[in-house]
Amino acid sequence: MIIAAAPSLDYWGYINNMKLSWTEAKRTKTLQERGLDFARAAEVFAGLHVTRATHGGRGGESRFITAGFLDDRLMVMVWTLRGDARHVISMRYAHAKEQKLWKEEMDGLR
């Protein structure tokens, strides 16, 4: 795993051959409050997952929401493309109502 500081206080690295980036302060806060680490996002993308486009972010950037599994728990992640990296914006465990909807959509992929 290679992780380096980028000029905007974002961190980036190649993890499982996928270029990821994040804002370190947000990563730290999510890790402390939810026990989820943005650095593990590639594991979600590598497994069974579903991605949808969602509302635009600041400046009209395209954002995506991905639901997938991390340590056998369904989680939801919001991200955007920044250059050639998937920039993780947020990560949390899916709520009970969401789990049913996401799992039904994933079942259609099997």
Number of C-alpha atoms within 10 A of each C-alpha: 8 8 14 12 13 13 7 7 12 16 19 21 19 16 16 14 9 16 17 25 28 22 19 15 12 17 21 15 13 17 15 11 10 12 12 20 17 22 19 13 25 18 16 20 18 12 11 14 19 17 15 10 13 14 11 12 12 8 6 8 12 15 19 20 19 21 27 25 20 18 8 7 10 20 22 23 20 20 24 20 15 13 8 10 17 20 23 24 18 18 24 18 19 18 11 9 8 15 17 12 10 20 16 11 14 15 9 7 10 6
